[in-house]
Amino acid sequence: MAETSFDVVVVGAGPGGYVAAIRAAQLGLKVAIVEREHMGGICLNWGCIPTKAMLRSSEVFHLMHRAKEFGLKADGVDYDLDAVVARSRAIAKQLNSGVSHLMKKNKVTVVMGEASLPAKGTVAVKTDKGTETLRAPHVVLATGARARELPGLEADGDLVWTYKHALTPKRMPKKLLVIGSGAIGIEFASFYNTLGTETTVVEVMDRILPVEDAEISGFAKKQFEKQGMTIREKAMVKSLERGKGTVTAQIEQGGKTTAETFDTVISAVGIVGNTEGLGLEALGVRVEKTHVVTDAYCRTGVEGLYAIGDLAGAPWLAHKASHEGVMVAELIAGRNDVHPVTPDSIAGCTYCQPQIASVGMTEAQAKEAGHKIKVGRFPFIGNGKAIALGEPEGMIKTVFDAGTGELLGAHMVGAEVTELIQGYVVGRQLETTEEDLMNTVFPHPTLSEMMHESVLDAYGRALHF
């Protein structure tokens, strides 16, 4: 490699790293990016994108079975698992190539290999041709995270899967156990359950989707159970006994332990940061619970060294990583209008059926923070577009400060809410009040009208329910 000196070296080409590299290059900086496996990282290759492709297949499958409701005929509806997976992988490959193109377009030097930091401002990269040494006054760590594995519940790719195995299944599970009900666990539970797998979800917390508003979690649980899922809350998988083609799980719930046999288990019990082998401790970087400790601007405390995305902690979201990448690039370039990313204004989305989306405080969090609140709700059954779509199950909930009218939080469950939530995100970013939202004209007929009605309901003014 000819060039070894740069203004910025980014380690990791996921949604945080490659966006940081692009923005830094746009600002006139000389940039290199190091990636050990795939351009686009976990999100593009093994996370956000391929899972959504597979979920879309299951959604269409579900709709085809409902054809009669829409006056249509669709006999003998079936699926081809290999073709579903192939479509998902093709989409990931297409976008992977797109990231490589963006690197070339922005004149970012790409180095494929394993990175470490032997000294401040130095990145050593083990490549197929040996070790390359890159130097830069600014280094951005965006190495991401991987699936957490608990002792005794380790994946083997055959009977016990991580998300990677679940994205490239060699067979369709007949009886599936999903351990963990966060976004990853629930999305895979939804996909396989929709395609006919007998699915059980075990969650150690007192409710599924524990980061969501309790009312939304409860609504979602009822929908999942209506679809045939078994939900076991306040339960723990103590051990897995692997046999020939089966796994027996010892599940503890309510002080009792029962044995239940499955042919497949998906472990979705969180993530751990990819901090190993980087040499962080020697540089004086603080690592807590596998994640790098940073300030609000993603600075590690070591001059010129930043950490963004999943490596730097919650929320574990691609869009948070990307925005942090932009922020850090602008900080390095000397922009004086850089604002830190505020986690409580970042939307979380879960693409199960029904979809779930939220931003800001839950009702309980708002009360705990000392706010006097007004809460509005509006059901999908009261919306003409939702009924026309054949999607009358869902609700939108808004939480306001009773004194100031500040929108503290918004929570949704139902069709396409992952698209709707951004309206409230923009509202929070602009520091909107209930009056601003009430005076906004929403188009008709749309699902977004429910957002307006939920705001109105918080102040006793709902019109259509």
Secondary structure, DSSP 4 states (H G I P E B T S, - for coil): ----B-SEEEE--STTHHHHHHHHHHTT--EEEEESS-TTHHHHHHSHHHHHHHHHHHHHHHHHHTGGGGT----S----HHHHHHHHHHHHHHHHHHHHHHHHHTTPEEEESEEEEEETTEEEEEETTEEEEEE-SEEEE---EEE---TT----SSSEE-HHHHHS-SS--SEEEEE--SHHHHHHHHHHHHTT-EEEEE-SSSSSSTTS-HHHHHHHHHHHHHTT-EEE-SEEEEEEEE-SS-EEEEEEETTEEEEEEESEEEE---EEE--TTS-HHHHT--EETTEE---TT-B-SSTTEEE-GGGG-SS--HHHHHHHHHHHHHHHTT-S------GGGS-EEE-SSSEEEEEE--HHHHHHTT--EEEEEEEGGG-HHHHHHT----EEEEEEETTT-BEEEEEEEETTHHHHHHHHHHHHHTT-BHHHHHTSPPPSS-TTHHHHHHHHHHTT--S--
